[in-house]
Structure formats: C-alpha cells, structure tokens
Amino acid sequence: MKKAVAIVVVLTVVVLLGWHVYRKVSASEKGPGGPRPTVAVAVEVRPVEKTTIRDVRKLTGSLLPRSQFTVAPKVPGLLEKVLVNMGDSVQRGQLIAVLDSQEYAQQVEQARAELEVAKPSVAECSSSLDVAKREFERAMALRDKKIASESDLDEAEANYKACDAKHKVSLAQVQQKIASLREAEVRLSYTQIRASWEDGSEMRAIGERFVDEGEMLGANEPIVSVLDVSSLTAVIHVIERDYAKLRLGQAVVVTTDAHPDMEFRGTVVRIAPLLKETSRQARVDVEVPNPESLLKPGMFVRARIELERHDGATVVPFSALVKRDGRQGVFLVGRGDMKARFVPVETGIVTAELAELIQPPLEGEVVTLGHHLLEDGSAVVLPGTSQETKAAERSSPSVSPSGMTPTGGRP
C-alpha cells in the first residue's frame, strides 16, 4: 500500500514539473504583442523569361576518309619502280608502279606467233572447202542426169561436209589465238599499275606505302593506299534517348585538338537503322567538307548536334528547380506579401544553365539561391530591400556613440 502511494506521489510531481516547464517555454515565445514573428529567409531571385532554348548534345568520335582503297597488282612480278610516296597527290588513272614485264611481253610475242601460224590453215581449209563444194554440186548434176552413181554423190557430199568442218575448226582456232593474244596483252598491261576510281574528285592522296622497289610481289599484294580527303566522315554514336531526335541533314559543329580555335561545319548523312546491343548506341555518319585539307583521317573530334530548338519558350535558371515531397517545382516570390510559394512544374528542354517550363504558365520571379531553407508560404527578404536592412540591424549588436558596446567592450 505504501509503495502504491509513493508511485502516485512521484507521478504527480512529474506532471506538475512538466506543466511548469511548458508555461515557461510558452511565455518565452510570446512578447508583449503576442507570438514572435517568423524570421524571413534571405534569397536571390531571377525573373521568368521568354527566350530561345536549344537541346544540344556534345559527342565524340573519329574521322574517316570519304573513301579509301589499296592499289595492288593483278599479276605477280618483280617490282621495278614505285612512282609515288606517302603524302603525294595522285590523279585519276595516274601510273603508280611498274612490274618487270619481260615475261609477259614474251607471252604476247608467243601468242602473236601462234596466231600467225593459225591464219594460213584457214586459207587452206577455205580453198579445200571450195573444191569440195564444186565436186558435190557436179555430182548432184550428174546424178540428176543418171550419169553418176548414188555412191559417187554420197562420197562427194561427205568430202564437202568434212572440208566445211575443217574450215570451221580453223576459224575457231584463229579466234582462240586472237583471244590468247588479247589475254597476253592484258596481262602485260597489268605490269603498269595505275590508280583508278569512278566517283569523287579527280585528285586524291597517298595514305601509306607498303613495299619498296625490288620486292617480289604476289597478285593482290598492296603497294599503296589511296585516300579521298576532300571531305571526311565523322563517325559518332548516340544513345537510345537521343536516337529518335536525329534526322538526315541536321547541322553538326565539329572541333579538334589539332585546331582548337576553329569550327568545322558538317551534316548528318547516314543514321544506322539499329542500335548495338552491347552499348545501346547507334552509329551516325557526319560529312565534313575539308577543302583546305586541315582535317586528317584518324583525328579525334568533338561534335555538337542541336537535337531540338524552341523559340519563345518560358525559361528559368536551372538553379531554380527544386524538389519538395517528390515533386519538381520552383518557388515563386510575390512582391506584395514577400512570401515564396512552391509551384510544381513540368519541364521541357533542360540545359546546364536554363530549364524550359511547359506547365503551368508562370510569370514573375523565382528563387535561385536560398530555396533549400524554404517551404511553401515562407517569408523571404531580397538583397538591397528595406526588410533586409532591418533584419541585419536586428541581428547585429548596437554600438554607443563612444564606440563602446553595451557591455562596455570595444566592437
């Protein structure tokens, strides 16, 4: 019984002490005129503006020549001369290298001689065919008059057909020898190695030289590479998010470390119809004119592509965007009551400096600095206003005319 009474007494004392503390705290928070006013937050603001905003992507890539191929011999042989070197300019059809042609020239002479041998046989067979034809016609006439026998006619006919076949064979042999001669002449011409192409400019450049004079080359063994650098192809890759915003003919600005103060204008000419599964990126080819040959294949480049452009867009500084309760918005300041109100917004194009506001329509000023201390309806004070001056005076200690603080010390 005594223990229960002691517990009740202790609880009563605790309740009385709590009530006393609560009254003291409430009294300290009240002044002579009622509750203390909330302290205004000093903020910086910027006006909501109407301007043009662009969605620009900065990408990297490499330069490739517009076209590139290697010059190689079609026939094996000893390389006698190489008439160009790395960096030289070449014209369409220009002689690049020469192979030893003695063996191929001999083959031409042999084919020509065989042709000359085959031609007389044609004349001989033609003469025999004429004789056989006359004999066959005479036998037919005599048979009609019942003078020649049936066997004589058959013999004349068989001889005529044999001579005709021999004549055709001789003609075919001549054509065969002519074809062999042409083949030998073509193989001989292959010892003169030229740079040939169909499309593009008349002049191109030698990119690399792979062999030296005196080497024994096989067929299709590269001698030099030929590049078309009148325009280059900048190969870049875009992610899935930006892929749908690309289109042929888009302007691209290209820069390189070799010419940091120069910008080169290019155009999107090809967009890959697929994205690589490993990287989720698509290849984009940008054609960059290179009339002064300042750009070189293999250079690392940086490309800027304008994916979107909105004129007359409602924009605020990017620093004005904040999140409250999972919603993105801005604090709009009212000059009348000097309070900040949180307004949820829907953004469009967002850059490092500006953010486009799609919804709702806004006008006025938004907080760009100090909004981390704000909630919806918070009082604010702006730099240079009378409210800020008064707040500064209340927060600083007063100084007497003698230069002493109220405690008697020096400021």
C-alpha positions as CSV (number, residue, x, y, z in Angstrom):
1,M,0.0,0.0,0.0
2,K,2.8,2.4,0.9
3,K,4.6,1.5,-2.4
4,A,1.5,2.4,-4.5
5,V,1.1,5.8,-2.7
6,A,4.8,6.6,-3.4
7,I,4.3,5.9,-7.1
8,V,1.3,8.2,-7.2
9,V,3.2,11.0,-5.5
10,V,6.1,10.7,-7.9
11,L,3.8,10.8,-11.0
12,T,2.0,13.8,-9.6
13,V,5.4,15.7,-9.1
14,V,6.5,14.8,-12.7
15,V,3.2,16.1,-14.2
16,L,3.4,19.4,-12.2
17,L,7.0,19.9,-13.3
18,G,6.1,19.3,-16.9
19,W,3.3,21.8,-16.7
20,H,5.6,24.4,-15.2
21,V,8.2,23.9,-17.9
22,Y,5.6,24.2,-20.6
23,R,4.2,27.5,-19.2
24,K,7.8,29.0,-19.1
25,V,8.5,28.0,-22.6
26,S,5.2,29.4,-23.9
27,A,5.8,32.6,-22.0
28,S,9.3,32.9,-23.5
29,E,8.0,32.5,-27.1
30,K,5.5,35.3,-26.5
31,G,6.3,39.0,-26.5
32,P,4.3,41.9,-25.2
33,G,2.3,42.0,-28.5
34,G,1.7,38.2,-29.0
35,P,3.6,35.5,-30.8
36,R,7.1,36.2,-32.2
37,P,7.1,36.7,-36.0
38,T,8.8,34.1,-38.2
39,V,12.3,35.1,-39.4
40,A,12.3,35.9,-43.2
41,V,14.8,33.9,-45.3
42,A,17.3,36.0,-47.4
43,V,17.1,34.7,-51.0
44,E,18.1,35.7,-54.5
45,V,15.6,35.8,-57.4
46,R,15.6,35.9,-61.1
47,P,12.7,36.7,-63.4
48,V,10.9,34.2,-65.6
49,E,11.9,34.9,-69.1
50,K,10.8,34.2,-72.7
51,T,13.7,33.2,-74.9
52,T,15.0,30.5,-77.3
53,I,16.3,27.3,-75.7
54,R,18.2,24.6,-77.5
55,D,18.9,21.0,-76.7
56,V,22.5,20.5,-77.8
57,R,24.4,17.2,-77.4
58,K,28.1,17.0,-77.2
59,L,29.5,13.8,-78.6
60,T,32.9,12.4,-79.5
61,G,34.1,10.3,-82.5
62,S,36.8,9.8,-85.1
63,L,37.4,11.0,-88.7
64,L,37.4,8.6,-91.6
65,P,38.3,9.3,-95.2
66,R,35.4,9.7,-97.6
67,S,36.8,6.7,-99.5
68,Q,39.9,4.5,-99.1
69,F,41.3,1.7,-101.2
70,T,44.6,-0.1,-101.8
71,V,46.4,-0.3,-105.1
72,A,47.7,-3.8,-105.8
73,P,49.0,-5.7,-108.9
74,K,46.7,-8.1,-110.6
75,V,49.6,-10.3,-111.6
76,P,52.7,-11.4,-109.7
77,G,56.1,-10.0,-110.6
78,L,59.2,-8.1,-109.6
79,L,58.5,-4.5,-108.5
80,E,60.8,-2.4,-110.7
81,K,59.5,1.1,-109.8
82,V,57.3,2.9,-107.3
83,L,56.5,6.3,-108.6
84,V,54.7,7.8,-105.6
85,N,55.2,8.0,-101.8
86,M,53.2,8.7,-98.7
87,G,51.5,12.1,-98.8
88,D,51.8,12.6,-102.6
89,S,48.7,13.7,-104.6
90,V,47.6,11.4,-107.4
91,Q,45.3,12.0,-110.3
92,R,42.7,9.6,-111.6
93,G,44.4,6.9,-113.8
94,Q,47.9,8.0,-112.8
95,L,50.8,5.4,-113.0
96,I,51.7,4.3,-109.5
97,A,54.2,1.4,-110.0
98,V,55.8,-0.8,-112.7
99,L,56.5,-4.5,-112.6
100,D,59.1,-6.4,-114.6
101,S,57.4,-7.0,-117.9
102,Q,59.8,-9.2,-119.8
103,E,58.0,-12.5,-119.2
104,Y,54.6,-11.0,-120.1
105,A,56.0,-9.4,-123.2
106,Q,57.4,-12.8,-124.3
107,Q,53.9,-14.3,-123.8
108,V,52.5,-11.7,-126.1
109,E,55.0,-12.5,-128.8
110,Q,54.3,-16.2,-128.5
111,A,50.5,-15.6,-128.7
112,R,51.0,-13.4,-131.8
113,A,53.2,-16.0,-133.5
114,E,50.6,-18.8,-132.8
115,L,48.0,-16.6,-134.4
116,E,50.1,-16.1,-137.5
117,V,50.5,-19.9,-137.7
118,A,46.8,-20.4,-137.4
119,K,45.8,-18.0,-140.2
120,P,47.3,-19.9,-143.2
121,S,45.3,-23.0,-142.2
122,V,42.2,-21.0,-142.5
123,A,43.1,-20.1,-146.1
124,E,44.0,-23.8,-146.9
125,C,40.7,-25.1,-145.4
126,S,38.8,-22.4,-147.3
127,S,40.3,-23.5,-150.6
128,S,39.6,-27.2,-149.9
129,L,36.1,-26.3,-149.0
130,D,35.5,-24.5,-152.3
131,V,36.8,-27.5,-154.3
132,A,34.7,-29.9,-152.3
133,K,31.7,-27.8,-152.8
134,R,32.1,-27.7,-156.6
135,E,32.7,-31.5,-156.6
136,F,29.5,-32.0,-154.6
137,E,27.5,-29.7,-156.9
138,R,28.9,-31.6,-160.0
139,A,28.0,-34.9,-158.5
140,M,24.5,-33.8,-157.9
141,A,24.1,-32.6,-161.5
142,L,25.5,-35.9,-162.9
143,R,23.2,-37.9,-160.6
144,D,20.2,-35.9,-161.8
145,K,21.2,-37.0,-165.4
146,K,21.6,-40.6,-164.2
147,I,25.3,-40.5,-165.1
148,A,26.9,-40.6,-161.6
149,S,26.0,-43.3,-159.2
150,E,24.5,-42.9,-155.8
151,S,27.7,-43.8,-154.1
152,D,29.6,-41.1,-156.0
153,L,27.1,-38.5,-154.8
154,D,27.5,-39.7,-151.2
155,E,31.2,-39.6,-151.4
156,A,31.2,-36.0,-152.7
157,E,28.8,-34.9,-150.1
158,A,30.8,-36.5,-147.3
159,N,34.0,-34.8,-148.6
160,Y,32.2,-31.5,-148.7
161,K,31.0,-31.7,-145.1
162,A,34.4,-32.8,-143.9
163,C,36.1,-29.8,-145.6
164,D,33.4,-27.5,-144.1
165,A,34.0,-28.8,-140.6
166,K,37.8,-28.4,-141.0
167,H,37.2,-24.8,-142.2
168,K,35.1,-24.0,-139.1
169,V,37.7,-25.6,-136.8
170,S,40.4,-23.5,-138.4
171,L,38.3,-20.3,-138.0
172,A,37.7,-21.2,-134.3
173,Q,41.4,-21.8,-133.8
174,V,42.2,-18.4,-135.2
175,Q,39.7,-16.9,-132.8
176,Q,41.2,-18.8,-130.0
177,K,44.7,-17.5,-130.8
178,I,43.3,-14.0,-131.0
179,A,41.8,-14.4,-127.5
180,S,45.1,-15.7,-126.2
181,L,46.9,-12.8,-127.7
182,R,44.5,-10.3,-126.1
183,E,44.8,-12.1,-122.8
184,A,48.6,-11.9,-123.0
185,E,48.4,-8.2,-123.9
186,V,46.1,-7.6,-120.9
187,R,48.5,-9.4,-118.6
188,L,51.3,-7.3,-120.0
189,S,49.3,-4.1,-119.3
190,Y,48.8,-5.2,-115.7
191,T,52.5,-4.6,-115.2
192,Q,51.7,-0.9,-115.4
193,I,49.9,-0.3,-112.1
194,R,47.6,2.7,-112.1
195,A,45.3,4.3,-109.5
196,S,41.7,4.3,-110.9
197,W,38.4,5.2,-109.3
198,E,35.0,6.2,-110.6
199,D,33.3,8.7,-108.3
200,G,34.6,11.7,-106.4
201,S,37.2,14.3,-107.2
202,E,40.0,14.0,-109.7
203,M,42.7,14.3,-107.2
204,R,43.4,12.1,-104.1
205,A,46.3,11.5,-101.7
206,I,48.6,8.6,-100.9
207,G,47.9,7.5,-97.4
208,E,50.6,4.7,-96.9
209,R,53.2,2.9,-98.9
210,F,53.7,-0.7,-98.1
211,V,56.5,-2.0,-100.3
212,D,59.8,-0.9,-101.8
213,E,61.4,-1.4,-105.2
214,G,63.0,-4.8,-105.8
215,E,60.4,-6.8,-103.9
216,M,58.8,-9.8,-105.4
217,L,55.0,-9.2,-105.2
218,G,52.2,-11.7,-105.4
219,A,48.8,-10.9,-107.0
220,N,46.7,-8.5,-104.9
221,E,49.6,-7.6,-102.6
222,P,49.1,-4.0,-101.5
223,I,51.5,-1.3,-102.8
224,V,50.0,1.9,-101.6
225,S,46.7,3.2,-100.1
226,V,44.7,6.0,-101.8
227,L,42.5,8.3,-99.8
228,D,39.9,10.8,-100.7
229,V,40.2,13.6,-98.1
230,S,38.2,16.3,-100.0
231,S,35.6,15.6,-97.4
232,L,35.8,13.4,-94.3
233,T,33.3,11.3,-92.4
234,A,33.0,11.9,-88.6
235,V,31.7,8.7,-87.0
236,I,29.9,9.3,-83.7
237,H,27.5,7.2,-81.6
238,V,24.3,8.3,-80.0
239,I,22.3,6.7,-77.1
240,E,18.8,5.5,-77.4
241,R,17.3,8.6,-75.7
242,D,18.6,10.9,-78.5
243,Y,18.2,8.5,-81.4
244,A,14.6,9.5,-82.2
245,K,15.6,13.2,-82.4
246,L,18.1,12.6,-85.2
247,R,17.3,13.3,-88.8
248,L,19.2,13.4,-92.1
249,G,20.6,16.9,-92.9
250,Q,21.0,18.1,-89.3
251,A,23.8,20.6,-88.9
252,V,26.8,19.5,-86.8
253,V,29.7,21.6,-85.5
254,V,33.0,19.7,-85.3
255,T,36.1,20.7,-83.4
256,T,39.5,19.0,-83.0
257,D,42.5,19.3,-80.7
258,A,44.7,20.0,-83.8
259,H,42.8,23.2,-84.5
260,P,41.2,24.2,-81.2
261,D,40.2,27.7,-82.3
262,M,38.4,26.5,-85.5
263,E,35.0,25.1,-86.0
264,F,34.1,22.9,-89.0
265,R,30.5,22.6,-90.2
266,G,29.2,19.1,-91.1
267,T,25.9,17.4,-92.0
268,V,24.3,14.2,-90.9
269,V,24.3,12.0,-94.0
270,R,23.7,8.5,-92.6
271,I,21.9,7.1,-89.5
272,A,22.3,3.4,-88.6
273,P,18.9,1.6,-88.6
274,L,19.9,-0.4,-85.5
275,L,21.5,0.1,-82.0
276,K,24.2,-2.2,-80.9
277,E,23.0,-4.5,-78.1
278,T,26.3,-4.3,-76.2
279,S,26.3,-0.5,-76.0
280,R,22.7,0.5,-76.8
281,Q,24.2,3.1,-79.2
282,A,23.7,3.8,-82.9
283,R,26.3,4.9,-85.4
284,V,25.8,8.3,-87.1
285,D,27.9,9.5,-90.1
286,V,28.6,13.2,-90.4
287,E,30.0,14.5,-93.7
288,V,32.5,17.3,-93.0
289,P,33.9,19.3,-96.1
290,N,37.7,19.6,-96.0
291,P,38.6,22.0,-98.9
292,E,41.9,23.1,-97.2
293,S,42.9,19.6,-96.0
294,L,43.2,20.8,-92.4
295,L,41.4,17.7,-91.1
296,K,43.0,14.3,-91.4
297,P,41.6,10.7,-91.1
298,G,42.0,9.2,-87.7
299,M,41.7,12.5,-85.8
300,F,39.6,12.6,-82.6
301,V,36.8,15.0,-82.9
302,R,34.1,16.6,-80.7
303,A,30.7,17.1,-82.3
304,R,27.8,19.4,-81.2
305,I,24.3,18.5,-82.6
306,E,21.2,20.6,-82.0
307,L,18.5,18.0,-81.4
308,E,15.7,20.4,-80.5
309,R,15.1,24.2,-80.6
310,H,12.1,26.0,-79.0
311,D,11.7,29.7,-79.8
312,G,9.8,31.9,-77.3
313,A,10.0,29.3,-74.6
314,T,9.3,30.1,-70.9
315,V,12.5,29.5,-69.1
316,V,14.0,29.9,-65.6
317,P,17.6,29.4,-64.4
318,F,18.4,25.7,-63.8
319,S,19.3,26.6,-60.2
320,A,15.7,27.5,-59.6
321,L,14.5,23.9,-59.9
322,V,13.9,22.1,-56.5
323,K,12.1,19.1,-55.2
324,R,9.5,19.0,-52.4
325,D,7.7,15.9,-51.4
326,G,8.9,14.1,-54.6
327,R,7.6,16.8,-56.9
328,Q,9.8,19.1,-59.0
329,G,9.0,22.8,-59.0
330,V,10.1,26.3,-58.3
331,F,9.5,28.9,-55.6
332,L,7.6,31.9,-57.0
333,V,8.1,35.1,-55.0
334,G,5.2,37.6,-54.6
335,R,6.5,41.1,-54.2
336,G,3.3,42.1,-52.4
337,D,3.4,39.9,-49.3
338,M,7.1,38.9,-49.8
339,K,6.3,35.2,-49.5
340,A,7.6,32.2,-51.6
341,R,5.1,29.8,-52.9
342,F,6.1,26.4,-54.2
343,V,4.7,25.7,-57.7
344,P,5.0,22.2,-59.2
345,V,6.1,22.5,-62.9
346,E,6.5,20.3,-66.0
347,T,9.9,20.8,-67.7
348,G,10.8,20.6,-71.3
349,I,14.4,21.2,-72.5
350,V,16.8,21.4,-69.6
351,T,20.4,22.6,-70.1
352,A,23.2,23.4,-67.6
353,E,22.0,27.0,-67.4
354,L,18.3,27.1,-68.2
355,A,15.2,24.9,-67.8
356,E,12.1,25.2,-70.0
357,L,8.7,25.3,-68.2
358,I,5.9,23.6,-70.1
359,Q,3.1,23.8,-67.4
360,P,1.8,25.8,-65.7
361,P,2.2,29.2,-67.3
362,L,4.3,31.4,-65.0
363,E,5.3,35.0,-64.6
364,G,7.2,36.9,-62.0
365,E,10.4,36.0,-60.1
366,V,11.7,32.6,-58.9
367,V,14.2,31.9,-56.2
368,T,17.6,30.8,-57.4
369,L,19.6,30.9,-54.1
370,G,18.4,30.1,-50.6
371,H,15.5,27.8,-51.6
372,H,16.9,25.0,-49.5
373,L,15.6,26.9,-46.4
374,L,12.1,27.5,-47.9
375,E,8.8,25.8,-47.6
376,D,5.5,26.7,-49.2
377,G,4.5,30.1,-47.8
378,S,7.8,31.0,-46.2
379,A,8.6,34.7,-45.8
380,V,11.5,35.9,-47.8
381,V,13.7,39.0,-48.0
382,L,15.5,40.2,-51.1
383,P,19.0,41.7,-51.3
384,G,19.0,45.5,-51.1
385,T,15.5,45.9,-49.8
386,S,14.4,47.6,-46.5
387,Q,13.4,44.3,-45.0
388,E,17.0,43.0,-45.4
389,T,18.4,46.2,-43.8
390,K,16.2,45.9,-40.8
391,A,16.9,42.2,-40.4
392,A,20.6,43.0,-40.5
393,E,20.2,45.7,-37.8
394,R,18.3,43.3,-35.6
395,S,20.9,40.6,-35.9
396,S,24.0,43.0,-35.3
397,P,24.9,44.4,-31.7
398,S,24.1,48.1,-31.0
399,V,27.1,50.4,-30.6
400,S,27.1,53.5,-28.4
401,P,28.3,56.9,-29.7
402,S,31.5,56.5,-27.7
403,G,32.3,53.4,-29.7
404,M,31.6,51.0,-26.7
405,T,29.2,48.1,-26.8
406,P,26.5,47.9,-24.1
407,T,28.8,45.5,-22.1
408,G,31.5,48.1,-22.0
409,G,33.9,46.4,-24.5
410,R,35.2,47.5,-27.9
411,P,33.5,46.4,-31.0
